[in-house]
């Protein structure tokens, strides 16, 4: 019985390790470039780097840069490269161009009928899937962001055409195009939201997660001339953080009082940021963000204790590399752990019954 116990422990350890490409509670950072490639509009390879919250690199997952599921982004288009976490917390999502690296010309101006725009998905084990693509949506412009609810529905947004429902097929359905130029998608408290600097800059939201034509309402106006990218809203819906990539933009904190959002103060003022995710679990929100820059920019952390809170640099991108989006790592599907425990328990019971040694 002792030997089979050792065997079961080893099997479970291997299985758990195989399911733990991403560690729950760590940070996933969208990295463009491998250090050798020149960052270019013809496309660069993409990596998702895992950092712990202290800034130590854990590992990296390479997204295919060739083959049918390839996904590239422009190394010079700083608006691209958002990284999302699904509404159920099980998948990372990223958007790009479904073609091999390098492409023959500028990807951002190539029609979608020639180079499809795609949404890729990564689960907690690091398994990558080109989950959805479109041959018509976001054509001739930047593809910037993708998101999923975790139930097989995917949305994409970019520099033209507004917000698209991609589903799992080639036909993109327009959800909204009143705000044609959009940036970062997110699903917050069950509602699909996006950021834009066009028209009235700010954060817009739908009621629920529409898959057909719907109207988005302005949730948080960030002001004339502002440049919002990543954003997060607290589970209670009363505190929000918005990344602004202007040199004086920083991390803007908004508070909702009497049903109205107002700018309370700006963290990390003087340095623009694009990617952003927030932990609201502790006594003070902890903000993680990526700074602006086309190479060797940084991943930073700010614990929000007030207007004087300072940023700590956790990591810096290497030469010919740039950090774009940031999100928390995905968590495994609960049934994965249940199956491991049930399977291990059943094997132990069978061996004990048969007097295994």
Secondary structure by P-SEA (a helix, b strand, c coil): caaaaaaaaaaaaaaaaaaccccccbbbbbbcccccccccccbbbbbbbbbcccccccccccccccccbbbbccccccccbbbbbcccccbbbbbbbccccccccccccccccccccbbbbbccccccccccccccccccccccccccccccbbbbbcccccccccccccbbbbccccccccccccccccccccccccccbbbbbcccccccbbbbccccccccccccccccccccccbbbbbbccccccbbbbbbcccbbbbcccccccbbbccccccccccbbbbbbbbbccccccccccccccccbbbbbcccccccccccbbbccccccaaaaaaaaaaaaaaaaaaaaaccc
